[in-house]
Each structure stands twice: as C-alpha cells, then as structure tokens.
C-alpha cells in the first residue's frame, strides 16, 4: 500500500475527522489487558524486568491488548539484547584481529541493531514522546488505579 499509513478510527474521531473521509466502522477492537505475566519462553532476567516495568504501564493506560503482546515480547528481547551487547563491548570500540588490524567491535553492531529495533517497536507502542502524542486511549490515558492520587484525595478530606 503506497502513501501514508491509515489513521486508526479513534484518532480520526478524536481529531473530529478533519479530512471528512469515511471512517472505518468495522475496525477490529481487541480486549484490553489489565496485566499479564511474561511468557515462559522469555528466560532472560533483563527481558523479564523490562516486561515487568512496561507491561503494567501499557495496560494501565489502555494501550495493551491481547493483539499487542508480540510487540512487547519483541521490545523486551531487543532491550535485553541491547544491554548484553553494551556490556559485552565494554569500552572496546575496536578489537584487534589476528592479522594485527583493528575492526569495529561486533558487539557494538549488535547493540546498534537492537537499538534500532527498540526505537521502531517502542514507537508502535507509544514509548517515546513523539509517538505518544499520536495515541488516543480511552479515558484520556490516565491510569485506572492510581494509588498515590487516591491517597492524596483522602488526605485532603
């Protein structure tokens, strides 16, 4: 498909449908998740920690659905790969080959590739400020269960 990617129904409606083009009323809607544990096949501790950090954030903002789990899986694996690559490279930007010449540390190439994956997958989920502005979530994106806000309301009474 050539041209711009089509905007989701929620985005068009939130903007008031400025182009006045027909809105797809049959757009699929998936059930939102409240939280979900990382899949068993993810065994890397860094990937699991990444999942435990981002999954509740995405679920509480209404962004995460069952159809989006694969994006979070890829994001967490890419994050773990990036962290391991950076640790493996250490401070060594170049490495000495057997023939005595220097070449770029392969761990940095792996880190760069996983960083690009993080950027593109993170953008799909709105994990960077520019792409976050394009996401419309039910209820204005406010978390459903903000314990700090509830505590502050109780303190005001």
N, C-alpha and C positions, 0 to 999 in steps of 0.2 A: 504494500500500500504506500503510495507516494504522498508527500506532504506532511503536514503536522499530524501528530497523534491526536485522535479524538479525545475531547474532554469528557470525563465521567458525568453522568446525569446530575449528581449532587453539586458538582462545580458549576455547571450551567445554570441550575436553578438558584444557587446561592448568588450568582452574578446577575440574575434577572434575565438570563438568556439574551445578551446584548446583540447577538447575530440574528436573532429571531428565526433560527433554523429549527426544524422539528427536533424534539428531544426524544431519545430512545426510551420509551416507557417499559420496554421489555428487558432492560439491562439486568443481568443477574445480580441478586443480592444474597450474600452469604451470612451465615450466623456469626455474630461477633463472639470472640472468646473472652472469658474472664481471666484466665491464666492457664498455662499448660506447662508441664514439666518438659525438660529437654528429652528428645528421643534417646532410647537406649544405645543406639549405634554411635552417638557422639560420646566419645570416651575421653577426649582431651579436656583437661581441667580448665584451661583458659577459655575454651569454647563454651564449656558449661557455665562458667562465671559470666561470660558475655551474655549467654541466654538468660541467666537469672537476673541480670541487670536490665536488659532491654525488653524482654517479654512482658513483665508487669507494666512497664511504661507504655508500650504499644497497646496492650489490652485495655488499660485504664483510660486511654484516650479514645478508644473505639476504633482504632486503626487495624488491629489484628483480627483476621477472620481465619477460618479453617483453610481457606484457599491461599492464605499468605504464609503458611508455616514454612514452606520450602524456601522462601526468601530469607526468613530469619535463620534457618539452618545454614544456608549458604553464607550469610553475613557472619555468623558466629565462627564458622570454619575458616573463612577468609581472615577474620580478625586473629584467630589463633595462629594461622599460618604466618601472618604479618609479624606477630610478636615473636614467634620462634625464629623467623628469618632474621629479624633485627638482633636477637640475642646471639644467634649463630655467627652473624657477621661481626659482632662486637665493634671494635674501632677500625677494623681492617677493610678499607675501601678497595684495596687491591691485594692480590695474592701473587706469590712468586711461583711460576710454573717450573716444571722440571728442566726446561731448556734455558732457564735463567731470565726469562722475560716476565713482565708484570701483566696481569689481566684483571679485569673487574671481578670483584668477589661475587661468585654465583649466588650467594645468599642475599645479596642486595638486589639482584634481578628478581629473585623470588619475592622479596619484600615489596618491590615496586609493583609487581603483577598483582599481589594480594591487596595492595593499597588501592589500585585501580578498581578491583572487584568490590572492595569496601565502599568506594565512592559511588559506583553505579548501583549496587544493591541498596546501600543506605539511602540513596536518592529515591528509590522506589517506595521506601517505607517512610520517607519524610524525616530522616535522621540528620539532615543538615538544614541550617536556617533558610536557605533559598528555596529548597523544595518543600519545606514545612509550610510555607505560605500558600502552596498550591493545594494543600489537603484540606478538605472540609470534613469535619467529623460531627456526628450527632451530639447535640448539647453543647456546641461551641468548643469541644476539645478539652473540657475540664474533666479532671479525674472524677470518677463516680464516688470514690470513698477516700476523701482527703481527711485523714485523722487529725492533722495539725489544724486545719480550718475548723473542724468540729470542736476541738479543744479551745480554740480562740473564741468561738461563739459562746461556749459555756462560761468562759472567764469574763465575758462582757456582761453576762446576766447577773 
